Amino acid sequence: MFLTKLALFVLPLFHAGVIGEQQPDWQIHSNWCANVDNGSSHRVYLNTCGSSDQYDSVLACQRDAGLNNGDGGAAVRAVENAGRDAVNAYMENNKPRQCVSSYPQSH
């Protein structure tokens, strides 16, 4: 009986902890463009990130991926909904070295 009650108390907490720690879709999509994909969408990202911020680079990648994968634009919408500031901040430490910073240093 005690184990049943314990399980009824602990399992929902465990489930909530696992769910609560899941990355938002826009972060998964952003990281995929920069560090996971090795196809045409990654090349689009790399071609864009050398002269554009992370937000524009990720959107270019996801638009290309949408053409190839047919996700109906869900990834693009997730990134757009997150917004430029959130994407740039998240990707600043997750972007490949060859990409420019979204926060250029003023001289």
C-alpha positions in Angstrom: 0.0 0.0 0.0 2.8 2.4 0.9 4.6 1.8 -2.4 1.4 2.5 -4.3 0.9 5.8 -2.6 4.5 6.6 -3.1 4.3 5.8 -6.8 1.1 8.0 -7.1 3.0 10.9 -5.6 6.4 10.5 -7.2 5.4 9.6 -10.8 3.5 12.8 -11.5 6.5 14.8 -10.1 8.9 12.8 -12.3 6.7 13.3 -15.3 6.3 17.0 -14.7 10.1 17.4 -14.3 10.8 15.6 -17.5 8.2 17.6 -19.4 9.3 20.9 -17.8 12.9 20.5 -19.0 12.1 19.8 -22.7 13.6 22.4 -25.0 11.2 24.6 -26.9 10.7 23.6 -30.6 12.4 26.8 -31.8 15.6 25.8 -30.0 15.6 22.3 -31.4 15.0 23.7 -34.9 17.7 26.4 -34.5 20.3 23.9 -33.2 19.4 21.4 -36.0 20.3 24.1 -38.6 23.6 24.9 -37.0 24.9 21.6 -35.6 22.9 18.6 -36.7 21.9 18.8 -40.3 24.5 18.1 -42.9 22.4 18.6 -46.1 21.2 21.5 -48.1 19.5 23.3 -45.3 22.8 23.4 -43.3 24.6 24.8 -46.3 21.9 27.5 -46.6 22.4 28.3 -42.9 26.2 28.4 -43.3 26.0 30.6 -46.4 23.7 33.0 -44.5 25.4 33.1 -41.0 28.6 34.6 -42.3 26.9 37.9 -43.0 23.6 37.8 -41.1 22.4 37.3 -37.5 21.4 33.9 -36.2 17.6 34.7 -36.5 17.9 35.3 -40.3 20.3 32.4 -40.7 18.0 29.9 -38.9 14.9 31.1 -40.8 16.8 30.7 -44.1 17.7 27.2 -43.1 14.2 26.3 -42.0 12.6 27.7 -45.1 14.9 25.5 -47.2 14.1 22.5 -44.9 10.4 23.2 -45.3 10.7 23.0 -49.1 12.5 19.6 -48.7 10.7 18.1 -45.8 7.2 19.5 -46.1 6.6 20.3 -42.5 4.0 22.9 -43.5 6.1 25.7 -42.1 5.8 24.7 -38.5 9.5 25.1 -37.8 9.6 28.6 -39.5 6.6 29.6 -37.4 8.2 28.3 -34.2 11.3 30.4 -34.9 9.4 33.5 -35.9 7.2 33.2 -32.7 10.3 33.0 -30.5 11.6 36.2 -32.1 14.9 37.7 -33.1 16.2 38.5 -29.6 15.5 35.0 -28.2 17.0 33.2 -31.2 20.1 35.4 -31.3 20.7 35.0 -27.6 20.3 31.2 -27.6 22.4 30.7 -30.7 25.3 33.0 -29.7 27.0 30.2 -27.9 25.6 27.4 -30.1 26.6 28.7 -33.5 29.6 27.4 -35.6 32.8 29.4 -35.4 32.5 30.6 -38.9 29.2 32.4 -38.2 29.3 36.1 -37.3 28.1 37.2 -33.9 24.6 38.6 -33.6 26.1 41.1 -31.3 28.9 43.0 -33.1 31.3 44.8 -30.9 31.2 48.6 -31.2 34.6 50.2 -31.5 
